[in-house]
Amino acid sequence: MPELADRTQVPEAPAAPGDLLLGWRASNPYWLDLDLYAQALVARAGTAAAEASVALAALAARMTAVPSADRQRAMIRLIASLIGTGVWDRLDALWLPAAHDAQAGRLNWIGDRYNLTAVNSPAWTADRGYKGDGAAAYLSTGFVGGGATDKCQQSSATVGVYVQQLAAAGTTCLAGSTDTGAPGGSAGTRVMMRYETAGPTYHMLAVNDASNSVSAAGALAALGLYTVTRNSAATSEAYLGSQLIESRTSASRSLSTELYLLADHFIASGANFPATERISAAFVGGGLTAPQVANLSAALGAYLTTLGA
């Protein structure tokens, strides 16, 4: 790679976009301007892998502990896959708590906004993720949705959580935002594998939903990625991995409450239904098609398998 005479020159493209990782970029002081770096790279390559290299450089620069070269290669494969299948541009936030460092695990991969805050010390395990305590611990996201620049809108919305360890029993919420003061009323957004009442056990998988009705009887007991997506004002679909597990007919509603992970957020009473599951990944954004859900599930699964999660 020849030395640049000034910052306006564009160097020869590297042999592969994967060469343009943090270590290479750090050794080239002329590339400290990320915007210039991004413009030059995409102009030279114009591929999903090239765009992924830019996204990875920006993400890794926000991490206090630099990821290893092997981890960066896995990260760029995941990002490139999501870009290439159109999923990346549909997300407002993608969190990977299964990380090499707790601070890295709280970052939003899509951009420097909606980074997670650990409240009341949920337990973090390297390359596995965050686990709730069933009492007071959860992750706040800062995300409400519905804003002018948000992909997540009233009738186009997706929320998903990758479950790495199951709860033993009890009502728990993996992701929730409910703009009523207490359980009941409008559901909002909930990913609940287990919802126990005085009698039967149910589960609830809803996103931007005007109904508080449970989805179906029986607790969900499988590990993996649970995704709920809405592409209309009247219906939503829930998936485990790439498999459609239920369709829900219910009107959409806009939300005014921040989304929590490992708990449900009631607007007046705070965190409820605290989880004891451990989650390795989570995301929120606009509505996804069935092929996009399948691609997202496959890409996340491959990445987490690489980590051993």
C-alpha positions, -999 to +999 in steps of 0.1 A: +000+000+000+018+032-011+020+062+013-005+089+005+008+123-004-023+139+010-057+129+024-075+134-009-058+107-028-074+073-030-050+043-026-052+011-046-079-012-033-065-039-010-065-076-021-096-083-001-120-061+019-112-082+050-077-066+049-093-033+058-098-041+095-090-020+125-053-029+126-047-020+090-066+013+094-048+022+125-014+019+107-025+044+081-028+079+097-043+093+065-074+072+071-083+087+105-111+104+088-137+077+087-159+095+062-131+098+037-121+062+044-156+049+038-161+069+006-128+057-009-134+021+001-170+019-013-160+037-044-132+012-051-152-020-042-189-012-039-197-046-024-214-058+007-180-070+020-165-035+015-194-018+032-190-044+060-154-034+064-164+002+069-190-007+094-166-030+113-140-003+115-165+021+130-178-005+155-144-018+166-132+018+172-160+022+198-148-009+217-125-003+247-110-038+242-100-044+207-114-077+193-089-103+180-083-108+143-102-140+143-132-123+160-130-094+135-132-119+106-163-135+122-178-100+127-172-089+092-188-121+078-219-115+099-222-078+089-216-086+052-243-113+053-268-089+068-259-061+043-261-085+014-296-098+023-310-063+030-314-070+067-288-045+080-307-015+064-339-026+081-325-026+117-323+003+141-303-017+166-284-050+167-269-060+201-245-089+205-241-094+243-222-126+234-189-107+231-153-107+242-159-078+266-190-066+285-187-030+271-185-044+236-215-065+243-236-035+251-229-016+218-254-012+190-237-026+159-258-004+136-245+029+150-235+048+181-270+052+195-293+029+215-264+013+233-274-009+262-272+001+298-269-027+324-293-020+353-289-037+387-260-058+374-273-086+351-247-113+350-224-112+319-204-142+305-179-138+277-191-152+244-225-161+260-242-129+269-263-113+297-284-132+321-313-118+342-317-125+380-354-129+380-356-099+404-343-065+394-316-069+367-323-059+331-309-041+301-323-007+290-320+001+253-330+038+251-352+028+221-388+037+216-392+038+178-416+057+156-393+086+151-386+102+117-354+083+112-364+050+129-370+020+108-394+007+134-428+022+129-463+014+141-472-011+113-437-020+103-417-034+132-395-063+143-381-074+176-359-104+182-340-122+210-315-151+208-320-173+239-288-190+250-300-204+284-336-211+295-354-201+327-365-228+351-400-215+357-421-184+363-434-155+342-404-138+324-401-113+296-371-114+272-380-080+256-408-057+265-424-023+261-459-017+274-474+018+276-498+010+304-490+014+341-494-023+351-499-057+336-531-056+315-543-032+289-525-028+257-496-052+251-472-031+231-442-053+224-435-085+243-414-115+237-424-139+265-416-176+263-435-183+296-465-164+310-479-181+340-514-174+354-532-190+383-541-218+360-524-227+326-491-215+313-491-194+281-466-176+259-468-142+242-450-130+211-462-095+200-448-064+184-465-030+184-497-048+193-530-033+205-541-065+222-530-078+256-542-113+248-517-141+251-505-158+219-512-194+227-512-219+255-480-236+266-446-223+274-419-222+248-389-243+257-365-242+228-332-223+226-325-201+196-337-170+179-372-157+185-383-131+160-416-112+159-423-091+128-451-069+116-456-057+081-492-046+083-517-028+105-536-060+112-512-090+115-478-101+128-458-133+126-435-151+151-406-173+142-382-196+160-352-195+138-365-196+102-397-215+112-430-197+114-445-208+147-476-186+148-495-157+131-513-132+151-543-111+141-543-079+160-543-042+153-510-023+155-504+006+179-476+031+183-455+030+214-443+056+238-422+035+261-386+025+260-378-012+252-362-033+279-343-065+275-346-092+302-378-075+315-410-058+304-412-020+307-444-007+320-446+030+316-457+039+351-442+011+372-409+003+355-394-032+350-418-061+354-416-098+346-378-099+351-362-128+332-337-154+343-329-165+308-295-156+292-296-138+258-267-137+233-282-113+207-312-090+203-324-066+176-352-041+167-361-024+135-387-023+107-407-052+093-389-082+078-399-106+051-398-144+058-366-148+037-350-120+056-359-136+090-344-168+077-312-151+066-309-132+099-313-164+118-287-183+098-262-154+100-266-150+137-265-187+143-233-191+123-217-162+142-226-174+176-215-209+168-181-195+159-180-180+194-191-213+210-223-197+223 
